[in-house]
Amino acid sequence: MSVKKNLAYNFLLSMGGVLFPLVSIPWISRVLDPEGLGRVQVVDSLTYFFIALAEAGIVAHAVRAVARQRSAPEGMRALVSELLSLHLVTSIISMAGYGIALYFLYDRIGDGRLLACGIMFLLLNSFACEWYFWGTENFRYIALRSLAVRALALAALFVLVRAPEHYPYYYGIMVAAAAAILLLNLARMLRETGVSFRALNWKRHLRVTRVTYGISLVYSVPLLLDNVLLGVLAGSAAVAFYALAAKIVRLLGALVTDAFLVLYPRSVALQEEGEAAAARGLQLSAEGLLLFAVPVCCGIWVVADVFTAVYFGSDYSPVGPHLRVLALFPLINASALFLNKQVLMPRNGERSVLKGLLAGALVFVAAACLLMPRFGGLGTAWSLVAGEATVLLVLLLLARRGGWKPVKIRPRVLLVVALTPLLFAAIGACVALADLLPMPELLLLVAGCALVYVLLLWALRPEVWQMALSFVRSKPAAGAA
């Protein structure tokens, strides 16, 4: 399938990943109280952290390995069997650690139903194989499957979660949706490749996954342990305010960052064609990142308070300040992911990525321990931004040390980037003078910023789209993948 179609399906997947939560979160914030929602977020983050432990670096390695084996059925069957076996072994080890963590954190969770759901999810995740579909670039299946499951989960949410005491149902629906995706993936992959557990040599993958394991583990610290640390240091209600803000910011940022997952296999392939082909892809990625991420960040900052009032309701008014603190996160995160997936990983720079993520995790934990007890969720938000900025800085320094030359951004793109925050701030100031009700103010802000940005792109014509069209139509050399 062409990169053009992959990008289209991935955009569909990203939009579903954004739209379904955008529909469900207002319902959840009006039905569940901060205490119950905070408990769900704590156990969910803890479970996903041990899922990351169980993955043991397999995902990043598997995507690349599958991409290289997709024209060799026998090799693919052996690869799939070995990676599944390795994941089963690491999952058993992870489950032991998960049991110990639940023992010490039970008082913060305080509900056996949540724990049962978390344990079930961790058990089923032993057979996770999403990496197979990313490696084979089967984005059509990924998108359609995810949209169908999410639609069913959304319907169940409206039917079953209708009172504050229904927070275990909310988590149960989340786990059921994830389990359905896991089982569908496993059934389809086994039908396409088959599996055999004879004469396996899964230990050979440990030479590669020990580095990617460190990457996935360290990456999970700020991503998944933020809610757990906040719950321990500041309580469940603080988790709810921070978690909602972080979820909105990450959902919007995913519209930018998910494109890198589509471009990653092609970036690996383009390395085989020479520096010119690789440089073309990097310039497209960098300029596209700026043109998407900058308006997202500026838009979050401008609408933070009024969006909170309309979207979350009066019980969750503290979410607004959290959104303003986190407004820069999508740009910083997307820039770090650009260096990770588009610059370092295709050049086998896993160790450099690990160093950057480790530095960011250390900064995050240190800042969190200092700021969370006093500032609660706001301290967590500042810690998250500081940790991600550290990752970006370290990856940039290591990429330069490795001989990478920074991408040259064209002047018109830079001008769009410079004018966007000024124009959005001016629109925000003008709309505030009108003293409107929250809903009209939000609609006017969103419409005004969107219109101004479209006009800005039309006036300056950064010409990224022509380059994008030529890139997605390109085909890597035979056997490059």
VENQUIVEN-V849820 format. One record per residue. N is the residue number from 1. PSI is psi in whole degrees, 0 to 359 (999 if undefined). Layout:
n=N psi=PSI
n=N psi=PSI
This chain:
n=1 psi=141
n=2 psi=158
n=3 psi=327
n=4 psi=313
n=5 psi=322
n=6 psi=317
n=7 psi=322
n=8 psi=313
n=9 psi=323
n=10 psi=325
n=11 psi=320
n=12 psi=318
n=13 psi=315
n=14 psi=319
n=15 psi=320
n=16 psi=319
n=17 psi=335
n=18 psi=314
n=19 psi=318
n=20 psi=312
n=21 psi=325
n=22 psi=331
n=23 psi=321
n=24 psi=327
n=25 psi=316
n=26 psi=324
n=27 psi=314
n=28 psi=317
n=29 psi=341
n=30 psi=342
n=31 psi=316
n=32 psi=147
n=33 psi=164
n=34 psi=326
n=35 psi=311
n=36 psi=317
n=37 psi=322
n=38 psi=320
n=39 psi=317
n=40 psi=316
n=41 psi=323
n=42 psi=309
n=43 psi=327
n=44 psi=315
n=45 psi=319
n=46 psi=317
n=47 psi=316
n=48 psi=330
n=49 psi=318
n=50 psi=337
n=51 psi=318
n=52 psi=323
n=53 psi=317
n=54 psi=329
n=55 psi=335
n=56 psi=35
n=57 psi=7
n=58 psi=321
n=59 psi=307
n=60 psi=319
n=61 psi=318
n=62 psi=320
n=63 psi=314
n=64 psi=318
n=65 psi=318
n=66 psi=319
n=67 psi=329
n=68 psi=344
n=69 psi=1
n=70 psi=346
n=71 psi=8
n=72 psi=94
n=73 psi=316
n=74 psi=318
n=75 psi=324
n=76 psi=318
n=77 psi=316
n=78 psi=319
n=79 psi=312
n=80 psi=317
n=81 psi=318
n=82 psi=318
n=83 psi=322
n=84 psi=318
n=85 psi=316
n=86 psi=318
n=87 psi=324
n=88 psi=318
n=89 psi=312
n=90 psi=331
n=91 psi=322
n=92 psi=318
n=93 psi=317
n=94 psi=323
n=95 psi=324
n=96 psi=316
n=97 psi=324
n=98 psi=319
n=99 psi=320
n=100 psi=317
n=101 psi=319
n=102 psi=325
n=103 psi=316
n=104 psi=335
n=105 psi=8
n=106 psi=322
n=107 psi=328
n=108 psi=336
n=109 psi=307
n=110 psi=24
n=111 psi=113
n=112 psi=334
n=113 psi=321
n=114 psi=319
n=115 psi=320
n=116 psi=318
n=117 psi=317
n=118 psi=317
n=119 psi=317
n=120 psi=318
n=121 psi=317
n=122 psi=321
n=123 psi=312
n=124 psi=328
n=125 psi=350
n=126 psi=337
n=127 psi=20
n=128 psi=138
n=129 psi=34
n=130 psi=330
n=131 psi=329
n=132 psi=319
n=133 psi=330
n=134 psi=317
n=135 psi=324
n=136 psi=2
n=137 psi=40
n=138 psi=63
n=139 psi=339
n=140 psi=311
n=141 psi=315
n=142 psi=315
n=143 psi=309
n=144 psi=319
n=145 psi=312
n=146 psi=319
n=147 psi=318
n=148 psi=314
n=149 psi=318
n=150 psi=324
n=151 psi=317
n=152 psi=320
n=153 psi=321
n=154 psi=317
n=155 psi=317
n=156 psi=324
n=157 psi=314
n=158 psi=331
n=159 psi=319
n=160 psi=331
n=161 psi=101
n=162 psi=7
n=163 psi=159
n=164 psi=326
n=165 psi=1
n=166 psi=14
n=167 psi=329
n=168 psi=328
n=169 psi=321
n=170 psi=312
n=171 psi=324
n=172 psi=321
n=173 psi=319
n=174 psi=315
n=175 psi=319
n=176 psi=320
n=177 psi=315
n=178 psi=320
n=179 psi=322
n=180 psi=318
n=181 psi=317
n=182 psi=313
n=183 psi=321
n=184 psi=317
n=185 psi=313
n=186 psi=315
n=187 psi=317
n=188 psi=318
n=189 psi=317
n=190 psi=327
n=191 psi=327
n=192 psi=325
n=193 psi=331
n=194 psi=172
n=195 psi=145
n=196 psi=131
n=197 psi=23
n=198 psi=141
n=199 psi=46
n=200 psi=149
n=201 psi=58
n=202 psi=341
n=203 psi=338
n=204 psi=336
n=205 psi=344
n=206 psi=334
n=207 psi=328
n=208 psi=317
n=209 psi=342
n=210 psi=332
n=211 psi=312
n=212 psi=334
n=213 psi=314
n=214 psi=322
n=215 psi=309
n=216 psi=324
n=217 psi=310
n=218 psi=322
n=219 psi=329
n=220 psi=343
n=221 psi=301
n=222 psi=334
n=223 psi=323
n=224 psi=330
n=225 psi=357
n=226 psi=313
n=227 psi=323
n=228 psi=312
n=229 psi=318
n=230 psi=321
n=231 psi=321
n=232 psi=319
n=233 psi=337
n=234 psi=353
n=235 psi=165
n=236 psi=323
n=237 psi=319
n=238 psi=325
n=239 psi=319
n=240 psi=314
n=241 psi=313
n=242 psi=316
n=243 psi=321
n=244 psi=317
n=245 psi=315
n=246 psi=323
n=247 psi=316
n=248 psi=315
n=249 psi=318
n=250 psi=326
n=251 psi=314
n=252 psi=322
n=253 psi=333
n=254 psi=334
n=255 psi=332
n=256 psi=308
n=257 psi=331
n=258 psi=333
n=259 psi=330
n=260 psi=330
n=261 psi=328
n=262 psi=320
n=263 psi=343
n=264 psi=309
n=265 psi=323
n=266 psi=326
n=267 psi=320
n=268 psi=317
n=269 psi=320
n=270 psi=339
n=271 psi=330
n=272 psi=343
n=273 psi=351
n=274 psi=169
n=275 psi=329
n=276 psi=314
n=277 psi=318
n=278 psi=320
n=279 psi=325
n=280 psi=315
n=281 psi=321
n=282 psi=319
n=283 psi=318
n=284 psi=314
n=285 psi=315
n=286 psi=314
n=287 psi=320
n=288 psi=321
n=289 psi=311
n=290 psi=317
n=291 psi=338
n=292 psi=317
n=293 psi=322
n=294 psi=312
n=295 psi=329
n=296 psi=312
n=297 psi=313
n=298 psi=320
n=299 psi=319
n=300 psi=315
n=301 psi=319
n=302 psi=320
n=303 psi=5
n=304 psi=306
n=305 psi=313
n=306 psi=325
n=307 psi=318
n=308 psi=316
n=309 psi=319
n=310 psi=319
n=311 psi=316
n=312 psi=335
n=313 psi=171
n=314 psi=331
n=315 psi=343
n=316 psi=31
n=317 psi=331
n=318 psi=350
n=319 psi=327
n=320 psi=305
n=321 psi=326
n=322 psi=320
n=323 psi=320
n=324 psi=320
n=325 psi=320
n=326 psi=2
n=327 psi=327
n=328 psi=347
n=329 psi=316
n=330 psi=320
n=331 psi=315
n=332 psi=316
n=333 psi=316
n=334 psi=323
n=335 psi=318
n=336 psi=320
n=337 psi=327
n=338 psi=312
n=339 psi=325
n=340 psi=298
n=341 psi=328
n=342 psi=337
n=343 psi=305
n=344 psi=310
n=345 psi=317
n=346 psi=340
n=347 psi=21
n=348 psi=39
n=349 psi=39
n=350 psi=322
n=351 psi=324
n=352 psi=319
n=353 psi=317
n=354 psi=317
n=355 psi=318
n=356 psi=315
n=357 psi=323
n=358 psi=317
n=359 psi=317
n=360 psi=320
n=361 psi=319
n=362 psi=318
n=363 psi=318
n=364 psi=311
n=365 psi=317
n=366 psi=314
n=367 psi=321
n=368 psi=315
n=369 psi=330
n=370 psi=321
n=371 psi=328
n=372 psi=313
n=373 psi=329
n=374 psi=319
n=375 psi=358
n=376 psi=230
n=377 psi=325
n=378 psi=322
n=379 psi=323
n=380 psi=318
n=381 psi=314
n=382 psi=322
n=383 psi=320
n=384 psi=316
n=385 psi=317
n=386 psi=318
n=387 psi=317
n=388 psi=324
n=389 psi=324
n=390 psi=317
n=391 psi=312
n=392 psi=314
n=393 psi=315
n=394 psi=317
n=395 psi=321
n=396 psi=315
n=397 psi=318
n=398 psi=324
n=399 psi=318
n=400 psi=320
n=401 psi=329
n=402 psi=3
n=403 psi=3
n=404 psi=133
n=405 psi=125
n=406 psi=146
n=407 psi=138
n=408 psi=114
n=409 psi=131
n=410 psi=146
n=411 psi=323
n=412 psi=325
n=413 psi=316
n=414 psi=324
n=415 psi=319
n=416 psi=315
n=417 psi=321
n=418 psi=323
n=419 psi=333
n=420 psi=308
n=421 psi=326
n=422 psi=315
n=423 psi=319
n=424 psi=319
n=425 psi=322
n=426 psi=318
n=427 psi=316
n=428 psi=319
n=429 psi=319
n=430 psi=317
n=431 psi=324
n=432 psi=328
n=433 psi=336
n=434 psi=342
n=435 psi=57
n=436 psi=168
n=437 psi=159
n=438 psi=313
n=439 psi=310
n=440 psi=324
n=441 psi=317
n=442 psi=314
n=443 psi=318
n=444 psi=321
n=445 psi=312
n=446 psi=313
n=447 psi=317
n=448 psi=314
n=449 psi=318
n=450 psi=315
n=451 psi=316
n=452 psi=321
n=453 psi=319
n=454 psi=316
n=455 psi=324
n=456 psi=316
n=457 psi=320
n=458 psi=320
n=459 psi=320
n=460 psi=337
n=461 psi=73
n=462 psi=351
n=463 psi=27
n=464 psi=330
n=465 psi=322
n=466 psi=320
n=467 psi=320
n=468 psi=318
n=469 psi=318
n=470 psi=328
n=471 psi=313
n=472 psi=340
n=473 psi=347
n=474 psi=154
n=475 psi=132
n=476 psi=160
n=477 psi=152
n=478 psi=131
n=479 psi=0
n=480 psi=326
n=481 psi=999
